[in-house]
Every structure is written in structure tokens, then in C-alpha cells.
Amino acid sequence: MYITHGNIWTMEGQDYEDGYVEIRDGKIAALGDMRDCPASEEESLDVQGNVVMPGIIEAHCHMGITEEKKGMEGDDCNENVDPITPYLRAVDAINPMDAAFTDALRAGITSAMIGPGSANVVGGQFAFVKTHGRCIDRMVVKAPAAMKVAFGENPKVNYSGQGTSPSTRMAIAAMLREELTKAFAYKERREKENAPVDFRYECWLPVLRGDIPLKAHVHRADDILTAVRIAKEFGLRMTLDHCSEGHLIMEELKEAGFPAIVGPDMASRNKIEVQNMAFKTAGLMSGYGILCAITTDHPVSKIQFLPICAGLAAKAGMPVKEGLRSITINAAKICGVDDRVGSLSPGKDADIAVFNKNPMEVFSETLYTLIDGEIVYSSKEDQ
């Protein structure tokens, strides 16, 4: 099919005020100015000058794993009886029937990084998935996509009342170091001795090989720097998720070289570690040269407000174009899937959102959402 007469924002550098996108076999086959659009009798979606852009990406959330409206029965986010659970897999708990998936499609959100919460020092494996479908196995783009670790208030509070470690920040760091040391020893045994598979540690191999990053829950500046210290000690990739005080230590973070996923700034400051949370953080950090995405941390704030969060970051100083990149190509790069999604480019998945204007504006309307070239949401059918 063809999308025609679109105001095309590619996130790749060159945009087209009156352009087209050609889709074949679920991929973007070509795009360009309407003057160069091939004459075709195939299906055409004339979007009449509206905005055509890559599908929006949520870089950190818990939709489908913390289900809306279902209380304890639908909450599978934290196995909060054991602080070290790297072998847990998000794909085993994500329910695509969660209403949040429909809300995501209505907002032009076509993919999301979903995984365990932050009650544990090591929470388990995230998965990067498309937001349309009924079978999670068919929605997966990358799994495992990251290994969740958490610093600061959440694991400290969760376990301090259980009479077991960790009850201090020192214990959180020590337990993670101990786990990583054991994981590296297992890796060495597997490589040198062809040792039998140990389910407890096999899940660490993609992290230790550098295939996927640690996904570190960090809000406070000291917790951010502890995460950086440990990742550097063990030579690991890492994303800094939330990074609420990142704007206070930008020189150190730029030198460290780890990207940040900032938010949820729309949520309340209901914990000590988020007292300095603000929409200005993402703009300040990106302006300093740190690669940033923006998150809702759904359900902490609702996933459908992701483009509005980017708009509020722009209102607080982030350039508008960078705000759009923070929920498209930047998020894709940070999640390690920019070969598939995040921009409009030949060969990438045809995950596309059509809006009547910039989606970061409150009154913007999602007209169409396409995933793998299929229209999965149309405002005309949602009346």
C-alpha cells in the first residue's frame, strides 16, 4: 500500500512536506516527495497533508504486567520475596488483553519496552514488543532486551521490613556485585569447561557478552553514580532509567557515556528520591549531549500521555524536534532496536502513526496507527 500526501517527519534528517511512503510485506519499501511517487493501482491511504511519522516508542513501562483494573490478580510486576531474580522473564507475565495496549494504539504508540518493577536488586528480563496482538510471542521484537536492576529507595524499603538484606544502599550495591561476580565465573566455566547449563545464571550471558544492557532503576544522583560505578567495574552496557537527578550530574554522565530514559515526570513526587523530578531534566541532559528518551513508566503515569510528556519537556526547554526524537529514534537506539523501528527509512518495519498535528500538543488527534504495515487503529472507526 501507499500512504500519500503526508507531511512526513522521518526522524532521519530529511522530511517531506508533501510526501509518500510505500509499504510492502510489512516493511517500508520507499518514501519521498509526492512528485516522485510511482503511479500505482495498489491501495492508497491519502492522509491529506496530515503528519506522518514513526510509531511512538515507550522505552520503559509495565503495561500488561501490572494490569489496569485487576488489583493483585493482575499485578505480576515484582517477585518481592527474593532480592535477586535475574531468571524471571517479562514475556511470561505480559497480558496483551490489558486495556493499556488499546490506549497505546489510540495514542500512536506502536512498541514498548516492558518488564519487571524495581522492588528487587535484580528484577529480571525486559522484552521489547509491538503493542498490537493477542499472542505475546508474535508481538516480540527482542527478548530478552535488557536486565532490570534497581538502586535506592525501592529495594531498600521492600526488604528492610522483612528482616533480610538489602536494608541499605551499601547492601544493594554489594549484592549486585556478588551476583555479577558469580555470573562472570559461570560464564568462564561455560566457555572453558563446557559446563552444564545452570538456569540461575544462563540468563546473565547476554548481559555479560554486551548483547543487552543492564536497565538500572535510578532516581537520586548518588544512586545514579553507584550504578555507573558498578557498570564500569564490570564493563557492562547500561541504561539509566528515570534518572530524576541526572541534570545535577551531567558532566559525570556525559563522561560515563550511558543513555538515559527520563521520567515519569507527570507522576507525583511521592517518594524522597524523586523530590527533584522535573520536566526540565530531559532537555537539560539532551542539550548537554546525553542521549535521552522519555517514559511514562506506565502505570505510574498513563502510557497514552507519553507524547504529552514529551510536549511538557519541550515546554520546559527541550527543542521540539528533540522531544519527538525522545519518543521515537532516541528510544529505539536506547532499547537496541533502531534497526527495526524509530524512524521512517527503507527496510524498517512499517510502524507508522498519522496525526492531525504534532502529537506533543494536547489537542492533537491520532488519525491512524499502523504496525507492520497494517492499520490497527483508525479514528474513523473509533467514533
C-alpha positions, 0 to 999 in steps of 0.5 A: 500500500501507499500512504500519500500526501503526508507531511512526513517527519522521518526522524532521519534528517530529511522530511517531506512536506508533501510526501509518500511512503510505500509499504510492502510485506510489512516493511517500508519499501520507499518514501519521498516527495509526492512528485516522485511517487510511482503511479500505482493501482495498489491501495492508497491511504491519502492522509491529506497533508496530515503528519506522518511519522514513526510509531511512538516508542515507550522505552520503559513501562509495565503495561500488561504486567501490572494490569489496569483494573485487576488489583493483585490478580493482575499485578505480576510486576515484582517477585518481592520475596527474593532480592535477586531474580535475574531468571524471571522473564517479562514475556511470561507475565505480559497480558496483551488483553490489558486495556493499556495496549488499546490506549497505546494504539489510540495514542500512536504508540506502536512498541514498548519496552516492558518488564519487571518493577524495581522492588528487587536488586535484580528484577529480571528480563525486559522484552521489547514488543509491538503493542498490537496482538493477542499472542505475546510471542508474535508481538516480540521484537527482542527478548530478552532486551535488557536486565532490570536492576534497581538502586535506592529507595525501592529495594531498600524499603521492600526488604528492610521490613522483612528482616533480610538484606538489602536494608541499605544502599551499601547492601544493594550495591554489594549484592549486585556485585556478588551476583555479577561476580558469580555470573562472570565465573559461570560464564568462564566455566561455560566457555572453558569447561563446557559446563552444564547449563545452570538456569540461575545464571544462563540468563546473565550471558547476554548481559555479560557478552554486551548483547543487552544492557543492564536497565538500572532503576535510578532516581537520586544522583548518588544512586545514579553514580553507584550504578555507573560505578558498578557498570564500569567495574564490570564493563557492562552496557547500561541504561539509566532509567528515570534518572530524576537527578541526572541534570545535577550530574551531567558532566559525570554522565556525559563522561560515563557515556550511558543513555538515559530514559527520563521520567515519569515526570507527570507522576507525583513526587511521592517518594524522597528520591524523586523530590527533584523530578522535573520536566526540565531534566530531559532537555537539560541532559539532551542539550548537554549531549546525553542521549535521552528518551522519555517514559511514562513508566506506565502505570505510574503515569498513563502510557497514552500521555507519553507524547504529552510528556514529551510536549511538557519537556519541550515546554520546559526547554527541550527543542521540539524536534528533540522531544519527538526524537525522545519518543521515537529514534532516541528510544529505539537506539536506547532499547537496541532496536533502531534497526527495526523501528524509530524512524521512517527509512527503507527496510524498517518495519512499517510502524507508522502513526498519522496525526492531525498535528504534532502529537506533543500538543494536547489537542492533537488527534491520532488519525491512524496507527499502523504496525507492520504495515497494517492499520490497527487503529483508525479514528474513523472507526473509533467514533 
